[in-house]
Structure formats: C-alpha cells, structure tokens
C-alpha cells in the first residue's frame, strides 16, 4: 500500500488490534473511506481488513466466501 501521510498500519485481532505503524486513520477495505482510529469499530482478524461499518463488513465477508 502506498505511504499515505497519517495512515496507520494495524494488525487485527479479536477483539482488539495492535498498532504496527502509528497514524491517525486506516482505510476501509471495501469503500476506501478514511476511518479515524477513534472511530474504528469493525474489522476482520481473519482477513486483516478494516471496515467503515457493518454494511462494508458484511460485503467483504460475502465476497471472501464467494457468496
């Protein structure tokens, strides 16, 4: 991924995440929307992705499962 100013790199676990590279935000894996770390509530430890909300999380799950 490109080095974007302020972009954090996280390692996602259940039910927490670890900060690998500090930053202010991550990008939604589905929409590409910026998600401030304080607002990050949806992610997948299995797929190592962040999501803006439940709709994007569901879309990603279905896509990864081929549904």
C-alpha positions, 0 to 999 in steps of 0.5 A: 500500500502506498505511504499515505501521510497519517495512515496507520498500519494495524494488525487485527485481532479479536477483539482488539488490534495492535498498532504496527505503524502509528497514524491517525486513520486506516482505510476501509477495505471495501469503500476506501473511506478514511476511518479515524482510529477513534472511530474504528469499530469493525474489522476482520482478524481473519482477513486483516481488513478494516471496515467503515461499518457493518454494511462494508463488513458484511460485503467483504465477508460475502465476497471472501466466501464467494457468496 
